[in-house]
Amino acid sequence: MPTTLLQSDLPGLNLIHRGKVRDVYALSDDELLIVASDRLSAFDVVLPDPIPGKGEILTQMSNFWFARTAHVVPNHLTGRAVADVLPAGVDHALYARRSVISKRLKPVPFEAIARGFLIGSGWKDYQASGSL
């Protein structure tokens, strides 16, 4: 069974953001270390029980798709090994598959939600006009 990481602890690195699931550390003016924990978030609430290995799976799925689409659109991944930036004494195996080194870029504020069926305001618009 995978080791559970509820919260990262990387002494000597500058934690700049702890989100619902990911922790972000500043490595330099140009790079970030992003660590995916096993915390579970639903409806904007972090639930008390983590899912062992969740952070590793999320990171590996993301890495797969970023690699598959890099020829279409450049992404933020540097390709650097996480082990190169982890502080001495930290269990590298705990962080290797759940972390990435990212370029520090300006985000584009965009969100899309895809569902298998219409709900909410989309359904109301469709009922009223027959289109979205």
Phi, psi and omega in degrees: 000138181294153174288140180268133175243106180277324181208131179288153177217100183237086183302137179093345176260147184272103176288117181254344179201133171241108180270194180293326183234325185250147174249138184238128179244140174277123175266325180198187175291341186250346186225150177234153169251122180249123182245123177267118179277183176260013177297148180246127180241134175216132179055042178063026177232133174277120182280156187288335184255117178285168176249112182304130178084355183301315181298321178296314182295315179301315182294316181293323176295316179298314180300320178302309184287325175297319178294319181291336183250004183300330179285342180271312180216131178297153180233185187272354185285139181267334185085357178290149179284132180299324181302334181292340185244354181287140179296155176300142178089351179274140178290101182300325181296329180291329186256342189302315186266357182246007185229153174221152171261125188241149169291145177272107184239165175278123182288151172260114184286097183214135177223138176228138177238123179250133180231162179280353180203161180281135174217172173061220184294330177298318178294318179297317178298317180296318178298322183284321188242345183081004177213171179252000000 
